[in-house]
Amino acid sequence: MREAAGYTVDSARRELGWSAGRLNHMEAGRSRPDASALRDLMNLYGVTDPARRDALLALGRQSKERGWWDTYADVLPDSYVGFEAEASVISTFQPVVLPGLLQIPDYTAEIARRSLGSSDAEIRRIVEVRAERQNILRRPDAPEVRAVVDESVLLRLRRHPDLARRQINHLIETAEADNTVTFQVLPLDAGLHSASFGAMVILDYADELDPSIVYLETRAEGLYLENPDQVAGYRKAFEDVLASALSPQDTIERMKELIR
């Protein structure tokens, strides 16, 4: 409809006062439009036929039923999983917990247990959805994952020896496998670093028309940043942390030392 109305993504988003990222991701099916956004689009594109408008609004409602993650809306605070599932490169720095894509079920459960207000039923749901998320690593078109964690993330596991052994062995197996995951540890002796503001995830997409996103997790709904200057700033911080981290091979050796 946009093309039929003679609009480019840039001209349409300017007319609507939207960001380019919002419209691109909406058209790619990652971000599902609410009724208000659909009406704005139809108004801009000159869709006036009442039957067609009603049909499109109905499709919008049905679109929210797509995606396995919608089944877990009770334990997912926002639509991050949909954005993650479509990414071609996932770059993440985590200073407190391991990235969700690399967690074993018992680690996920223990983290959820420590979160105030998580019932046994909610914990089981959180573990299930984490396992579903990890299926993207087994796809033929699996994304490249670049994960850096602060060494303290692993050291905290010393209070849980059995869990530590199983979780760290999983990290070693993942790091040694011939796959698309690169795992590195930022050692404590690296000192102060450029990501002192906390955790971050940078999502890049294969289509150059789809802008990169920075995702910042919160206890409630996460924060999405797509302003190019903001994304560039977070990317520089990530690359600086990456440069200060142990190499992938040295990271494996450090984890083996921890197990011993």
Contacts in CASP RR format, 6 or more apart in sequence:
PFRMAT RR
TARGET T0000
AUTHOR 0000-0000-0000
METHOD contacts of the structure
MODEL  1
MREAAGYTVDSARRELGWSAGRLNHMEAGRSRPDASALRDLMNLYGVTDP
ARRDALLALGRQSKERGWWDTYADVLPDSYVGFEAEASVISTFQPVVLPG
LLQIPDYTAEIARRSLGSSDAEIRRIVEVRAERQNILRRPDAPEVRAVVD
ESVLLRLRRHPDLARRQINHLIETAEADNTVTFQVLPLDAGLHSASFGAM
VILDYADELDPSIVYLETRAEGLYLENPDQVAGYRKAFEDVLASALSPQD
TIERMKELIR
1 41 0 8 1.000
1 42 0 8 1.000
1 45 0 8 1.000
1 47 0 8 1.000
2 8 0 8 1.000
2 9 0 8 1.000
2 12 0 8 1.000
2 27 0 8 1.000
2 41 0 8 1.000
2 45 0 8 1.000
4 45 0 8 1.000
5 44 0 8 1.000
5 45 0 8 1.000
5 46 0 8 1.000
7 15 0 8 1.000
7 44 0 8 1.000
7 45 0 8 1.000
9 20 0 8 1.000
9 23 0 8 1.000
9 24 0 8 1.000
9 27 0 8 1.000
9 209 0 8 1.000
10 20 0 8 1.000
12 18 0 8 1.000
12 23 0 8 1.000
12 41 0 8 1.000
12 44 0 8 1.000
13 19 0 8 1.000
13 20 0 8 1.000
13 21 0 8 1.000
13 22 0 8 1.000
13 23 0 8 1.000
15 44 0 8 1.000
16 23 0 8 1.000
16 40 0 8 1.000
16 41 0 8 1.000
16 44 0 8 1.000
19 226 0 8 1.000
19 227 0 8 1.000
20 211 0 8 1.000
20 226 0 8 1.000
21 210 0 8 1.000
21 211 0 8 1.000
21 226 0 8 1.000
22 31 0 8 1.000
22 226 0 8 1.000
24 209 0 8 1.000
24 210 0 8 1.000
24 211 0 8 1.000
25 31 0 8 1.000
25 83 0 8 1.000
25 210 0 8 1.000
25 211 0 8 1.000
25 213 0 8 1.000
26 32 0 8 1.000
26 33 0 8 1.000
26 37 0 8 1.000
28 86 0 8 1.000
28 205 0 8 1.000
28 207 0 8 1.000
28 210 0 8 1.000
29 63 0 8 1.000
30 79 0 8 1.000
30 82 0 8 1.000
30 83 0 8 1.000
30 86 0 8 1.000
31 79 0 8 1.000
31 83 0 8 1.000
32 60 0 8 1.000
32 63 0 8 1.000
32 64 0 8 1.000
32 66 0 8 1.000
32 79 0 8 1.000
33 41 0 8 1.000
33 60 0 8 1.000
33 63 0 8 1.000
35 57 0 8 1.000
35 60 0 8 1.000
35 61 0 8 1.000
38 56 0 8 1.000
38 57 0 8 1.000
38 60 0 8 1.000
39 53 0 8 1.000
39 57 0 8 1.000
42 53 0 8 1.000
42 56 0 8 1.000
47 53 0 8 1.000
47 56 0 8 1.000
64 70 0 8 1.000
67 82 0 8 1.000
68 132 0 8 1.000
69 76 0 8 1.000
69 79 0 8 1.000
69 81 0 8 1.000
69 82 0 8 1.000
69 85 0 8 1.000
69 129 0 8 1.000
69 132 0 8 1.000
72 125 0 8 1.000
72 128 0 8 1.000
72 129 0 8 1.000
72 132 0 8 1.000
74 122 0 8 1.000
74 125 0 8 1.000
75 122 0 8 1.000
75 125 0 8 1.000
75 126 0 8 1.000
75 129 0 8 1.000
76 129 0 8 1.000
77 218 0 8 1.000
77 220 0 8 1.000
77 221 0 8 1.000
77 222 0 8 1.000
78 221 0 8 1.000
78 222 0 8 1.000
80 215 0 8 1.000
80 217 0 8 1.000
80 222 0 8 1.000
81 129 0 8 1.000
81 133 0 8 1.000
83 203 0 8 1.000
83 213 0 8 1.000
83 215 0 8 1.000
83 224 0 8 1.000
84 90 0 8 1.000
84 133 0 8 1.000
84 136 0 8 1.000
84 201 0 8 1.000
84 203 0 8 1.000
85 133 0 8 1.000
85 136 0 8 1.000
86 205 0 8 1.000
87 143 0 8 1.000
87 203 0 8 1.000
87 204 0 8 1.000
87 205 0 8 1.000
88 143 0 8 1.000
88 144 0 8 1.000
88 204 0 8 1.000
88 205 0 8 1.000
88 206 0 8 1.000
89 143 0 8 1.000
89 144 0 8 1.000
89 145 0 8 1.000
89 146 0 8 1.000
89 202 0 8 1.000
89 203 0 8 1.000
89 204 0 8 1.000
90 101 0 8 1.000
90 143 0 8 1.000
90 144 0 8 1.000
90 145 0 8 1.000
90 146 0 8 1.000
90 201 0 8 1.000
90 202 0 8 1.000
90 203 0 8 1.000
90 204 0 8 1.000
91 145 0 8 1.000
91 146 0 8 1.000
91 147 0 8 1.000
91 201 0 8 1.000
91 202 0 8 1.000
91 204 0 8 1.000
91 235 0 8 1.000
91 238 0 8 1.000
92 99 0 8 1.000
92 145 0 8 1.000
92 146 0 8 1.000
92 147 0 8 1.000
92 148 0 8 1.000
92 199 0 8 1.000
92 200 0 8 1.000
92 201 0 8 1.000
92 202 0 8 1.000
93 148 0 8 1.000
93 149 0 8 1.000
93 186 0 8 1.000
93 195 0 8 1.000
93 198 0 8 1.000
93 199 0 8 1.000
93 200 0 8 1.000
93 237 0 8 1.000
93 238 0 8 1.000
93 241 0 8 1.000
94 147 0 8 1.000
94 148 0 8 1.000
94 149 0 8 1.000
94 150 0 8 1.000
94 153 0 8 1.000
94 199 0 8 1.000
95 149 0 8 1.000
95 150 0 8 1.000
95 152 0 8 1.000
95 153 0 8 1.000
95 195 0 8 1.000
95 198 0 8 1.000
95 199 0 8 1.000
96 150 0 8 1.000
96 152 0 8 1.000
96 153 0 8 1.000
96 199 0 8 1.000
97 103 0 8 1.000
97 111 0 8 1.000
97 153 0 8 1.000
98 107 0 8 1.000
98 149 0 8 1.000
98 153 0 8 1.000
98 167 0 8 1.000
98 171 0 8 1.000
99 145 0 8 1.000
99 147 0 8 1.000
99 149 0 8 1.000
100 108 0 8 1.000
100 130 0 8 1.000
100 133 0 8 1.000
100 134 0 8 1.000
101 133 0 8 1.000
101 134 0 8 1.000
101 136 0 8 1.000
101 137 0 8 1.000
101 145 0 8 1.000
101 147 0 8 1.000
101 181 0 8 1.000
102 147 0 8 1.000
102 170 0 8 1.000
102 171 0 8 1.000
102 174 0 8 1.000
102 181 0 8 1.000
102 183 0 8 1.000
103 111 0 8 1.000
103 130 0 8 1.000
103 167 0 8 1.000
104 166 0 8 1.000
104 167 0 8 1.000
104 170 0 8 1.000
105 127 0 8 1.000
105 130 0 8 1.000
105 131 0 8 1.000
106 163 0 8 1.000
106 166 0 8 1.000
106 167 0 8 1.000
107 163 0 8 1.000
107 167 0 8 1.000
108 126 0 8 1.000
108 127 0 8 1.000
108 130 0 8 1.000
109 123 0 8 1.000
109 126 0 8 1.000
109 127 0 8 1.000
110 160 0 8 1.000
110 163 0 8 1.000
112 118 0 8 1.000
112 122 0 8 1.000
112 123 0 8 1.000
112 126 0 8 1.000
112 127 0 8 1.000
113 123 0 8 1.000
118 126 0 8 1.000
136 142 0 8 1.000
136 143 0 8 1.000
137 143 0 8 1.000
137 145 0 8 1.000
137 179 0 8 1.000
137 180 0 8 1.000
137 181 0 8 1.000
142 179 0 8 1.000
142 180 0 8 1.000
143 180 0 8 1.000
144 180 0 8 1.000
144 182 0 8 1.000
145 180 0 8 1.000
145 181 0 8 1.000
145 182 0 8 1.000
146 182 0 8 1.000
146 242 0 8 1.000
147 181 0 8 1.000
147 182 0 8 1.000
147 183 0 8 1.000
147 184 0 8 1.000
148 184 0 8 1.000
148 185 0 8 1.000
148 186 0 8 1.000
148 238 0 8 1.000
148 241 0 8 1.000
148 242 0 8 1.000
148 245 0 8 1.000
149 183 0 8 1.000
149 184 0 8 1.000
149 185 0 8 1.000
149 186 0 8 1.000
150 185 0 8 1.000
150 186 0 8 1.000
150 188 0 8 1.000
151 185 0 8 1.000
151 186 0 8 1.000
151 187 0 8 1.000
151 188 0 8 1.000
151 254 0 8 1.000
152 188 0 8 1.000
154 164 0 8 1.000
154 168 0 8 1.000
154 185 0 8 1.000
154 255 0 8 1.000
154 258 0 8 1.000
155 188 0 8 1.000
155 258 0 8 1.000
157 163 0 8 1.000
157 164 0 8 1.000
157 167 0 8 1.000
157 168 0 8 1.000
158 164 0 8 1.000
164 258 0 8 1.000
164 259 0 8 1.000
165 259 0 8 1.000
168 255 0 8 1.000
168 258 0 8 1.000
168 259 0 8 1.000
169 259 0 8 1.000
171 183 0 8 1.000
171 255 0 8 1.000
172 252 0 8 1.000
172 255 0 8 1.000
172 256 0 8 1.000
174 181 0 8 1.000
174 183 0 8 1.000
175 181 0 8 1.000
175 182 0 8 1.000
175 183 0 8 1.000
175 248 0 8 1.000
175 251 0 8 1.000
175 252 0 8 1.000
175 255 0 8 1.000
176 252 0 8 1.000
182 248 0 8 1.000
183 248 0 8 1.000
183 251 0 8 1.000
184 242 0 8 1.000
184 245 0 8 1.000
184 246 0 8 1.000
184 247 0 8 1.000
184 248 0 8 1.000
184 251 0 8 1.000
185 245 0 8 1.000
185 246 0 8 1.000
185 251 0 8 1.000
185 254 0 8 1.000
185 255 0 8 1.000
186 193 0 8 1.000
186 241 0 8 1.000
186 244 0 8 1.000
186 245 0 8 1.000
186 246 0 8 1.000
187 245 0 8 1.000
187 246 0 8 1.000
187 254 0 8 1.000
190 244 0 8 1.000
190 245 0 8 1.000
193 240 0 8 1.000
193 241 0 8 1.000
193 244 0 8 1.000
194 236 0 8 1.000
194 237 0 8 1.000
194 240 0 8 1.000
194 241 0 8 1.000
195 237 0 8 1.000
195 238 0 8 1.000
195 240 0 8 1.000
195 241 0 8 1.000
197 237 0 8 1.000
199 216 0 8 1.000
199 217 0 8 1.000
200 214 0 8 1.000
200 215 0 8 1.000
200 216 0 8 1.000
200 234 0 8 1.000
200 237 0 8 1.000
200 238 0 8 1.000
201 214 0 8 1.000
201 215 0 8 1.000
201 216 0 8 1.000
201 217 0 8 1.000
202 212 0 8 1.000
202 213 0 8 1.000
202 214 0 8 1.000
202 215 0 8 1.000
202 231 0 8 1.000
202 234 0 8 1.000
202 235 0 8 1.000
202 238 0 8 1.000
203 212 0 8 1.000
203 213 0 8 1.000
203 214 0 8 1.000
203 215 0 8 1.000
204 212 0 8 1.000
205 211 0 8 1.000
205 212 0 8 1.000
211 226 0 8 1.000
211 228 0 8 1.000
211 231 0 8 1.000
212 226 0 8 1.000
212 231 0 8 1.000
212 235 0 8 1.000
213 224 0 8 1.000
213 225 0 8 1.000
213 226 0 8 1.000
213 231 0 8 1.000
214 224 0 8 1.000
214 225 0 8 1.000
214 226 0 8 1.000
214 230 0 8 1.000
214 231 0 8 1.000
214 234 0 8 1.000
215 222 0 8 1.000
215 223 0 8 1.000
215 224 0 8 1.000
215 225 0 8 1.000
216 222 0 8 1.000
216 223 0 8 1.000
216 224 0 8 1.000
216 225 0 8 1.000
225 231 0 8 1.000
225 234 0 8 1.000
245 251 0 8 1.000
246 254 0 8 1.000
END
